[in-house]
Amino acid sequence: MVEIRTKKGLSDKRISEITGLPYNTIMQWKRTDKNGYRYKLYLYLKLSDESKLIEGFN
């Protein structure tokens, strides 16, 4: 699994702005069990290309 520390991605605030998910929700997902689906979803969003996320959430 890719660790957040090894790759930089979108900021949590930017993920919130693009997806419309509350910032606190994203922060909770970041702190969950690293084998759980919420953390994996967080990583997917964090490491995604910004333009693709914007395209998908608009």
C-alpha positions in Angstrom: 0.0 0.0 0.0 1.2 3.5 -0.8 1.9 5.5 2.4 0.9 9.2 2.4 4.5 10.2 3.5 6.0 8.7 0.4 3.8 10.6 -2.1 2.4 14.0 -2.0 -1.0 14.6 -3.3 -3.9 17.0 -3.0 -4.3 18.8 0.4 -7.2 17.6 2.5 -8.8 21.0 2.2 -8.6 20.8 -1.6 -10.2 17.3 -1.5 -13.0 18.8 0.5 -13.5 21.7 -1.9 -13.6 19.4 -4.9 -15.8 16.6 -3.6 -18.1 18.5 -1.3 -17.2 16.2 1.6 -16.9 17.9 4.9 -13.3 18.5 5.9 -13.8 16.8 9.3 -15.0 13.6 7.5 -11.8 13.6 5.4 -9.7 14.0 8.5 -11.5 11.1 10.2 -10.9 8.9 7.2 -7.2 9.8 7.3 -7.0 8.5 10.9 -8.9 5.2 10.4 -7.4 1.7 10.2 -5.0 1.6 7.3 -6.6 -1.6 6.1 -10.1 -0.2 6.1 -12.0 1.0 3.1 -12.3 4.6 4.5 -8.5 5.0 4.6 -8.2 3.4 1.1 -10.8 5.8 -0.2 -8.9 8.7 1.4 -5.7 7.6 -0.3 -7.4 7.3 -3.6 -8.7 10.8 -3.3 -5.4 12.1 -2.0 -3.3 10.7 -4.8 -5.8 11.3 -7.6 -5.2 13.8 -10.4 -6.9 17.1 -9.5 -8.4 17.6 -12.9 -9.9 14.1 -12.9 -11.5 14.6 -9.5 -13.0 17.9 -10.7 -14.3 16.2 -13.8 -15.9 13.4 -11.7 -17.5 15.6 -9.1 -18.9 18.3 -11.3 
